[in-house]
Amino acid sequence: MENVISQRESKNQELAKQVAAQGIVLLQNRNATLPIKNKTVALYGSGAFATVKGGTGSGDVNSRKTVSILDGLEKHGFTITTKPWLNRLERFYQKEKQAHDEKLKDDPLALLKPAFKFDDPEVGDFEDSITGIYVVSRSSGEAYDRKNEKGDFLLTDNELSNIKRMSEYYTNSIVLLNVGGVMDTSFIDDCPLLDSVLLVSQLGMTTGDAVAEVIDGTVTPSGKLSDTWAKSYNDYPTSENFGMTDPKYVEGIYVGYRYFDSFDIKPRYEFGFGLSYAKFYLDTKKININEKRIRLSVDVENTGHKFSGQEVVQVYVSKPQTDIPTPYQDLVGYEKTTILRPNAKQTVDFRIPITDLKVYDQELGAYILLPGTYLLRVGNSSSNTQVVATFKLDQKVILEKVEHLMKSSVDPTVFTDNKVNLEQIAGIPFFILKAENFSETKFVQYQEKNSVTTFIADEDPLPGKGMEQVVEEVRNATGKTLSDVNSGEVELAEFVASLSIPQLVDLVEGQLSTDKNGVVGISSDILPGAAGQTGTINSKNIPTFVMADGPAGIRVEPTYEQNGQTIEHFATAWPIGTALAQTWNRSLVEKVGFAVGVEMNEFGVDLWLAPGMNIHRDPLGGRNFEYFSEDPILSGTMAASVTKGVQEHKGIGVTIKHFLGNNQETDRNSSNSIIGEQALRDIYLRNFEIAIKNCQPVAVMTSYNKVNGVFSGENFELLTNILRDEWHFHGLVMTDWFSSAKPANSMHAGNDLIMPGASKAELLNAASDNGPEFDAQGNIKIKKDFDFLTNKTTEKQLWNDFVLDPDGDVLVKVRIGDDSPLNENLQSWVYEGIAQIVDEEHVLLTGKWKDNNDLYLGDLQKSAINVLRTVLKLKF
């Protein structure tokens, strides 16, 4: 088969390289070492050839090729003096990796195992060159958190020794951090002669190209950190409450820079930090603040004489300090300039709604604007801002009254007092805002948790248990199809009333592959390697839609045979989510989303299981690489940009995830995130709120974990009261794969679709008297499952609602042949009067139905309606 790169691949590779270059952050550049003029370099570190393009697990992407840092440098004209040394190291590396992979080859969860780790050997002799470059690589992934250990968050002894000796040996020394998140950078103190440090991040398939172009000056670095890099892991307020079974969010709203700024702890590199080869001067020209918005214009001038470049203008606000906890400052807006030549200037305009300054009043149960004096700050990092205006609000403004939802029994918040006094600034513009000029308070109308609506045409509704059931009679739609709904001939409520319980269950549960199924990426018959698909009902003209993993690209099989033809679906491996956020470039990230949409249409993917957008609560989060930032504004706006780009294409959509509180991988299927009400509202819900209100993603995926004692997948207050009642979300809610949430509870809570579709029996059992399931020979069926809590495969006989009971009035005929697992029970069943022998291979078993019909028909119908709305949006 010819290795022919399609036009789409070539176009996306170029965009990926552009995005990758803008996501690189220059952390240190002593003596203006970068960019380098002499392209003869000595390159060290296994990451030079084994460059990590992204994390492991469902976030991995099957691309055609990945350009390593070594490949990228050579392709761009660099001479590598250490090539023989690297070749020898690579042979040893591959031998070690092959042994690692061999141990996992038969493990069904191999993709979710910790990434292969390799400890670079100590460099014996350094090769001659003016410039030495050392690559530090790390990988992490789904199901496992990182560790504050050497070889992970910390450098190994060999790495530290190599970097220190390299910096002493070469005239110019450069460290490249090929890492998916924050790591310890204390080596900078240990290596006083080290010149430059570049945060390469994990940039997808074009990593090497982007790195080479930044090192040689073809591109000026313009990335800014989306997280705070502390001097020590112990400086993070989460360091003692991370990776626990029930993590307590003691830090409250003080996440990331909000903590470091507010408690006067100096980080190594602050949020929003990033150097450039160019030099910029920011000058705020126009400011106007009223009760509607903050409007300001900032002139950005490249005052350098040699390099073009881009700058990110960041706007922060310091809110009044009252009895309600507020950080020293919050990011409220940002814009990235175009490429400015030396002495060129650009005016950047901001329009920030004043309501974006809201805080949650935990005592009142409302979003408010605090009374008092606000400071408006402009700069290019959280530690490098200037107060450009102040304004005062005369009285508290109650913007929106909400209910106390998802409250923990005991608020875990310990950090409540801001330790830094705000400056008194004179000689700058000052504005007065009056509470009387704001709109009246908005009151949310909530759906009642104890209520369910059932649509009935002919039959009586199922009784369920304990709810207030409203029965609505609708027209009979028997014989109608979804096409009739699409044409407007039939209402959705009428259509779902015509569906049987098994049909409804087929809609609200995914459709498992008939071949093989796994935790990651093999639950679709239609598209090999796709994560899953929905059920189809041909008689009702209800098609399926296909879902593929992300969020660094479309995860499907790259090549497969279909109808005698070889199909190629090599996807673009984009920079990881954190690197996208480090571009601080919404329009560029939107282009990534649009390009992903092109691939979705080409491959036949209807719904992309991305973007991931959980908050980087702690730097050791195993999936932080998939997510954007520690800051909800940056995270929410980045997710909105990706969503907007993808959904510019008709008939496809995104699935923002993981909703909610999935900020660690340790015990992710059972852990209970204990979060205070204000932290939930101002940090962990805020980014999702921004994405949903700005772009209405097609779908939302719930997380595995509990929040304050309730699984997210069955949390009515989260999925109905907040998501739909407060934010007016109109799309689909689905579980993550093999969720531990109880299916019947999920249906009522507002989780419409259970993926990948392994719990249909549980729903049928809860909605009706569901009999045992048999195979073609009449044997009791055996269901194989995977138990995430024990990491073991389980087997279960599918008796469903049937319970053996000699006094029961239900008879079930079952085969008990020589190969049947029931043989060992037969004798005791006969003695107990439970079994009657029919012939040599069959018996009649006496029993009764479980008293467990606690799922209302209306809950199934509600979920089916949302699934069908999505089918109509994607397929009609």
C-alpha positions, 0 to 999 in steps of 0.5 A: 500500500502506498504511503500517500498523504492526503491533501487534508493531512498535509493541510492539517499538519501545517495548521498543527505546526502553527498551533504547536509553535504558538503553544511553546513557552520560553521560560528562560533565555539568559544571554539571549542564547535563543535563537541560536545562529550556529546550527551545529548542536550536541543533542542529548536525552531519550526524548530527542528520538522518543519525543512524546506527542501526547498522553496515553489512554483515550487521549492518544491518537493514531496519526501517520507519523510523529516528527521527533525533536531529532527529526525536526532539527535535522529536517531544518538543517541542524547538524547533530554531533551526538547522532552516533550516541543517540543511535546507541541509546535508541537501540537500548531504549527500544529493547527496554520498551519492547520488554515493557510492551511484551508484559502488557500484550495480553492485558485488556487494559494495556492502554490504561496502564502507566506510560513506559518510563525510561531513565536516561543513562549518565552521559560519559563524554560530551561531544564537541559543539558550541551548543548543547541541548538536553530533552526531558520527556514525561508521559502520563495518562488516563487511570493513573495520577503522576507522582512527586517522585524522581522520573516523574514530577522530579528529575532523575539523578542522571538527568540532573547530573547530565543537565548540570554538566552539559551547562558547564561544558557548552558555551550555550546550553538549552533544556527542552521540557517535553512534558504534558504538565507542570514539573519541578524546575528546581534544577534551574537553581542547581544549574546556574550556568544553564542558559535557556529553558523551553517548555515544549509541552506535548505538541502532537505529530509536528512537535519536532518541526515546531521546536526547530523553528522556535530554536532557529528563530523562524518563529518567535515563541509566544506561548504563555503558561496556563498554570502556575509553576511553583518552586516546590510541589509542597507550595501547592495548597492541594499537595496534602489533599490530592490522590485520596479516595475522598479528596477534600478541596480545602483550598476552596476558590484558591486554585492556582494563581489565585492561591499564590497571589492571595497568600503571597507565595512566589512561584517559579513561573507565574500563570500567564508567563512566557518570554519572547525574542521580541520586546513589547510595551503595553499602554492602556489608552481608553477606559470606560466602565459602566453598569453594562461593561468594561471597555478598554483599549491597549496599545501593544508595540514591539519595541525590539529591533530584531525579531517579530513576535506576538504578545498576549494582553491579559486583563485581571480584576481585584474585587473588594475584600469582604467576608466573602472570600475573593482572590487577589485577582481574577483573569477576566479577559485576554487577547493575543496580537497579530505578529508585530514587526519591530516598531509595529503597533496594534490596538487591542480592544476589550469589551468585558460584561460587568456581570463577568465579575460575579461571585457566589454568595454562599450564605445568600445562595446567589450570584452577586456583585460585591459592593466596594472598590475594584482594581482593573489590571492590565499586563502580560502575566499574573505577576506583571500587571499594572492597575489602569483604573478603579471603580466603585459599586455603591451597593451589593447587586444580586444578579441571580438567585439560585438554590443551594445545590450539591452542598457537602454535609460539611464544607471542607474549605480551610483557606478563606482569608486573603492575606494580601492588601490591595494597593491604593492607586492615585492618578488613574481613571475612577468610575462610580457604578450604582446598584439601582442601574442594574437589571432586576434580580433573575430567579431560576425556575427549577424542575422538581426532583420528585416529579416525572412526566409520562406521555401516554397514548393507549396504555396505562403508565408503569407505576414506579415508586415514590414520585409525583407522576404527571400523565399527559395523553398524546395522539397515537403515533403508532406506525410513525417514524422519526422521519415523520417527527423531522417533517413536523407531522408528529411531535417527539412526545407522541413518537416516544409514547408509541415506543415499547420499553425495550425500544426505549431502552435501546435508545438510552443505552449505547449499542455494544459491538457484536465483535469485541468490546473494551474500555477504550476505543472498541465499542463500535461496529460501524467505525473500527476503533471508534469509542461507541455508537447509539442504538438503532431501530430500523422499523422506526427509521432511527439511525445510529450515531458514532462517537470517537475519542479525543481530545488531541484528535480523532481516535479511530483505527488508522487502517482497516479492511472493508468490502475488500478495500483498505481504508485509511483514517490517519488522524491529525495528532494535535497539540494537547489541551494544555498546549492549546491553552498556552497559545492564548489564541482563541481564533487559532484554536477555533481553526483546530476545531474546524479542522477536527470537524473536517476529519469527523466528516471524512471518517464518519464520526458524528460526535467527538468525545472532546474537549476535555476541560476539567480544572488543573486543581493539582499538577499531578493530575494524570489527565491534566494534559487533556485539559486546558488550565487551572483557570476557569475563564481560560478553560471555558473560553478555550473549550468554547473556541474548539466547540465553535470550530467543530460545530460550524459543520452541520451534522456533527458535534462535541462532547464537553467533559468530564462533568464534574469534579474529575480532577484526579485519576486515583480511584476515579470510578469511586472517589468522592470529591468533597467541594465547598459550595462557593468553590463549586460555583466559582471554579469547577462549574464556571468553565463548563458554564462559559462553554455551554452558554457561549456555544451550546455543545451537542453533548456533555459527558458526566464523570466517573466520580462522586461530588459531595456523595453523589455520582455525577452520572446520577446527580439530579441537581447537577444534570437537571437543576444546574445544567438545564434549569440555570444554564438552559442546556438543550443537548444530550448528557451521557455517561463516561464508559462503564459508569458506576452510577446506577442506570435507573437513577441516571435516567431520572437525574437527566443523564440521557445516554448510558455508554457503551450500553452494557446495562440494558438489563438493569434498566429493563429490570427496573422498568418491567418484570424482565425474565431470564435471558437464554442463548440459542440452545436454551442455556442461561446467558452469561454476561461478562463485565469488567469491574473497575474497582477490582480491575478484574473481569466478572461473569454474571448469569442473566436471571434478571428479575426472576428469583427462585422461590418454591412458593412463587407463581412464575415458571421458567424453562431452562436447559441443564445439559452436561456442559451447563454451570447449573448442573451442580445446583439441580439436585438441591433445587429438586429437593427444595421443590424449586425444579421439575425435570421435564426431560434429560436436558430441561427443567422447569424452575419455580420463582417470582419477580423481584419487587424492583420496578422503580423506574418510571416510564416517563424517565425513559421517555425523557431521556429518549427524547433528548437522544432523539433530538440529538439524532435529528440534529446529527443525522437528518 
